[in-house]
């Protein structure tokens, strides 16, 4: 009797274990959402497939973001040129030779920052591919009228990121689907990708709004038609570089022989630039009366800014780290911040601006701190020991350790108005970061005209007279110099030098590398670790 | 789904088969002897003799007796293959959680901690803070596959079972244990003094700000730590019931200012028999509240204290009423200002369990077990405006709840010389992890600290958040053990585990194991050799799954908030994928083979035990680097690589003297361990994933080290985990102006390049090749002396502290080490110049105890013991840095590198009292 009751008890117990394990082991996340909940209606689709991509345009960690953070696209375009230098100051800024490597063009194929930049640019492209697929899926089931413009916006963003990729890396794989298997990721030639970018942008443009996106409104900080036209102008301007599949053979295409289809007409590269620039003028952009308005704390009202990174210290995570990186410790302390005492102007910059001569360009004072520094109340900034802080611009070099001006050498970054209410040592400021602006449109037009054999004086001098600089005759040399004067610290220098064929020349503290005259350094190496994981990728010549 | 349904059916059938056995057998009386003590090995209760795997049991007599405040210290050095690294963050502070490794690191996803079981309640290392060491009756450590297989995936890295003291069926007894100790620093780094500082700056014509003082900042941040422990326990019972209640209190101050810990623990359990012997009911509860004051960023603390200008004062500036800072030295702050940073943690833990044992038949038992654990950790931090511009406060809470239920059916039967026992188990576990946090900045005043968050003006979007995670585990197991004539032992385990963390088709894994043992000393021909008390050979092979180190929800395509964007006219939070997903994620499997022998001679006066193990982890779970494009992010959690661990453990115990008045016990064990990362490449989804050849694990920090060539310890396929891959320095070479730089060798021709794959070579490994533990105890009448010695050999340590502090380039913004001006090195390139051997022998503690004779007062006092202990007596080593005991076992960002993080060396002197009424 006892045994039988025992058997029954045991069987009952065992039967408890027969309930469904499948349901028990199924995951039910609560702090994350499944795709069905994120892309279910038009508003969510817009927010999570389109707007969420814009969190990648700015950034707060290294190599993320088009501008504002270090060791990314901006640094690769700035510290590798004669515009800026990060001198090694004793125990600071050596960083294993990273900054010296950039300045001397000895960055190496295993460079972490170059790899991180490659991965950042492609991350956004793969996310764009996913967004395009999500929007297309939604479009197959709904026919809201906004959907084509959403698709166009994401395609334009993807094209913009491919533009940065061919600008930095030359030959890159063209990936347009989020489910491409690894073995199908193969390199395309620079010209192929260039043509893809131009086609995508031209197809996207008509579907986008004409609104000035730097102003608050429903298109704030978004890619609108003016942004796309600006990019097309840039692409056409650099067409000689981007259609050159072999950049070390000494033979470069001629812009007059490269044709783009602009508004139904076949125009050569330079004429295309002019056409797109004229469209931007037609959209109502113009030069601000004051240069400073574009970089003010509340620069959303500027009529000159075309594409900006939105900044809001309480909400957006985008940071602007460059002034923080540049100022001397006591200089920042006078503003209530800390800083890193690093980036400085080079000797070439000082010469271009005419520093220490009687005819220094008026923009020098807007872009640089040199000599004695004052805080926001007009008091002189002093060092810990009471002596006056004086920046010594001429004393920069690649390594200034143990020199008398180790900490104070170099003219530092000004440009953006100091936001006294900024947090995180000034990195979270209200001033929107300027990526594209109208002064560039005028100089692009001037340059295109000169290259096409016409006169570009009008545009160049309108930029010069805005700041009160004396008028100049327009030649390729004066245009290049004007671009340095106007766009100091804006991240265009490398592209400009390459276009003018001057990137590989020697300048102060930078001898030309052996073999560099063939131009192999105008393109960064495909990161070696990426090539290891995808053997389809062939290294760029010279590396 | 068919698979586990089949398994369930099979187990039911197995159980029913046993039930139907109608044999009338009398249970055999199993005699016990020292090497034969009754132990609970996993779910089975048996004798050590009947165990076919390697099991170490440490009872109270064998534990490190005195001045232990963490249960793990009780077994440090006693168990071969067990490494206890003080502090898993490399810190030696009082609140540091130890990092524990049993037989090395076998997984890359940090699922390497052994499973901790306290009275049947499963938990992790943090649960140990709730157990007062005096409440522990024994530790059972399981290492071999067939033993850990009983615990399935959670036991893949070994199991440490703790049994707490239970009540006795006797009149109520009371016992009190207390101790009082002092911790003080006996050695710290020697930096240049203020006078020398001025002299050198004067000689070299270097200007600096001289505030006229003579401060030794390293000394200024030290304090003498006072420590006390108190513990009271009541226990007693009757024939049918027994109980034990205890309360413990620990208060320890560290040797750095403001560091301290106090811990209140409580442990209650009771047993009651119901319906005669039919049901035994056990209830238990243990809990603790621990409050810690930690050092916030101890690397910055020690770096600042060592390199701050010694001419600065040790008090606030009288004019500004704030601490003077050196604006040029951006990587450090005034260490005394840093002491005002608050980092407080309160951890509350409660664990309850109940076990009902039904003695259904003589041979058949049914156990129903349930446990509930709730752990809440609350963190509060405040960085004042003197060290962090505008101040910053952080408050966060992490909660962990765990609910476990299991059903076990056991059957034991003896048929003549045959003895077998069988076990069937069904178990379910649900853990819930939730938490929330917020960060506030822009404080007008420091006076509120973190106690009123409204005093801060700005709360950034990314500084506030909350999370939720709830993984589930389900398991079924069958175990069968057969012993013939106490001589031949054979065990088979079959376990199936299901985890919610894996992909839809891979949730279940099947992990069998088998082991056998031969007790040679029971053979007839051995019975004549009275010299040999025990001789046993063991061998086993098993599989174990692992999933404890990974997060949930990685196999689903999910989106998460990724930022705030302007959308329309407002700012809204947008969602996006933030990682690559792998829907095919599955179990990581470890295959282990082990064999060993135990021998006891001369009446158990000489014990020798040797074990060999060889395990291979395959389908290793890890964040592999993948190619971007076509992936969006550059890492993917997948099962691809493999790793091998092997080792030999030899344990020796000698008792040369043993009589009434004199006793001498020498225990020593040595472990030789090898580890090799076999591969990180394989295929995922039909594509091949190739691992980068070199991946850095540990980097140096500090001024001038950000990015660039500061990688020291690497993960390289084909090498042990954690190797030094460095450029070779041929020595110092003059730089032409009186200074010296490191002369880097051009190992592969083509000029000197510090890139990975260029002029670097594999210079050694970070994990020791051999571990030594030894305990010598001597007793004369009522006085006993005990010494514990530990050592590690065969590894290297990178002296990043010296690399930084010997570089004269940082002078005068940062202070330098004594001897640096004379050497005049003006370089901080990381080369093998500062890679040193890490071999050491450490005298862990010395205890002298006196068991006071209480025969005269036996009516009141059962026993009384006084003791005196000195901890951290001395370290014998060739390493030139402060201490060779850096992190040499946990594979994380601090492995193998001494980088300005070491605590000053301190000794603790403790008086202890233990009295039983």
Interface residues (C-beta under 8 A of the other chain):
Chain A: X2 X3 X6 X7 X9 X10 X11 X13 X14 X16 X17 X18 X21 X22 X24 X25 X26 X27 X28 X29 X30 X31 X32 X33 X34 X35 X38 X46 X47 X48 X51 X52 X53 X54 X55 X62 X71 X88 X90 X91 X92 X93 X94 X95 X96 X97 X98 X108 X109 X110 X112 X113 X118 X119 X122 X123 X125 X126 X127 X130 X173 X175 X178 X179 X180 X181 X182 X183 X184 X185 X216 X217 X218 X220 X221 X222 X310 X312 X313 X314 X315 X316 X317 X329 X330 X333 X336 X337 X338 X340 X341 X383 X384 X385 X401 X402 X407 X423 X425 X428 X528 X529 X530 X532 X533 X534 X535
Chain B: X1 X4 X8 X12 X15 X16 X19 X207 X209 X326 X327 X328 X330 X358 X360 X361 X364 X366 X389 X390 X407 X409 X426 X428 X441 X442 X458 X459 X460 X461 X462 X466 X467 X468 X469 X470 X471 X472 X474 X476 X498 X499 X500 X501 X507 X552 X553 X555 X556 X557 X558 X559 X560 X562 X563 X564 X565 X566 X567 X568 X569 X571 X572 X574 X575 X576 X577 X625 X626 X627 X628 X629 X630 X631 X632 X633 X634 X685 X686 X687 X688 X689 X690 X691 X692 X693 X703 X704 X705 X706 X707 X708 X709 X710 X753 X754 X755 X756 X757 X807 X809 X810 X813 X814 X826 X828
